[in-house]
Amino acid sequence: MRYLVYAGPHLLAALGFAAAAWKVAPRDDFIGWTSGQRTRNLHRIVNNARFPMLPWITSRNLASRILAGVAKRLPQDWEQRYAYRPFLLETFVEKDCFTGASYRAANWTLVGQTQGRGKLDPKHRHSLSVKDVFLFPLNKRFRQRLGISPQTHRTKRVY
């Protein structure tokens, strides 16, 4: 799903959302789910795969306001298109290039970092950049909606 953000006739930014990454240790630890629960419910997590803003746009708090607005709108739009509502958003911010300040300002939670390898590298032969993992619950009871009981949930580590 894609969103284009305009101010009048002027394009300001674009956002792209897609299926969540299969295994992300910091996210999975934060949620507290088992492998079986992840298999059954991963489709309820949506990845913010792209968020470029045009480089000449300089407006305080604009990025965080855009993120907040899209987080409010996306569940309904996703349900209309795919016939189910997501419960959680995730994104990956490349540490060497960006600070994640916009996500922090929009109340996304930093839950850890990736290992610096991609899904196509199970043997750890190619090193990729380490990315910060941010999450944003779309529902206050997202763990219960994902099948996690409050008694079994224990967050291992949140940054």
Secondary structure, DSSP 4 states (H G I P E B T S, - for coil): -EEEEEETTEEEEEEEEEEPPS--HHHHHHHT--HHHHHHHGGGEEEEEE--B-TT---TTHHHHHHHHHHHHHHHHHHHHHSS---EEEEEEETTT---HHHHHTT-EEEEE--S--TT-TT--S----EEEEEEESSTTHHHHTT--TTT-------
